[in-house]
């Protein structure tokens, strides 16, 4: 998912394609917005895998992510002294700031070098230009 889809400049880059573990996220509903009870924070067994589509149709694993729903915890978890990113959709904007999820905190951890920092949500060295989906 590109930063531009969040109403941001394209410079921060993309996030890649997300493959979710519904059990680790504690998903309870998927419509109208994805919601759950998950408080999973183990990056050795992440709830979300991030893939970059390749030109030949394959996928390259470029990072991982964990997500906790706002209703399931008192405040954002921390990783390396950094609070996780808070995401909530603003219905007054045309962008979908929270990826069709209820309010949540999430944390990306990039395997591919990220000049913005390997804990930032977007990576300019990741692209979805070859996504065929």
C-alpha positions, 0 to 999 in steps of 0.5 A: 500500500503506497503512502499516497493512498493515505493522503501523503506524498509518495516519497515515504514509499510503499508497505507491500502486500500484507498477509495476515494471521487472523488467529494472532490478530484475534479477528472478530469481524471483517465488515464493515471494518476489520476488528478484533481483540488481538494484542499479539506483539511477538516479532519472532512469530509475526501476525503479518508478513509483508511481501513485495510483488516481483516482475516475474509474478513471485513475491519477496518477503521484505518485512513483518508487522504486528497490530493491536486493536485500540480497544484491546489495550491501554496504550501503544506498545513500544519497540526499541523505545518507539511507540507503535504507529496509531492508525484511525480512519478519518471519515472526513477524508477520501483516503482510507488511513486505517486500511479498513481496520478499526482504530489500532496501533501497528509496527513494521519491521523491515528486512529490506533496508529502509532509509526512513528507518527500519521501524517506519511504516513505509519503505521507499525501497519497496514498491507494488508496481508489479502487483497484478491483483 
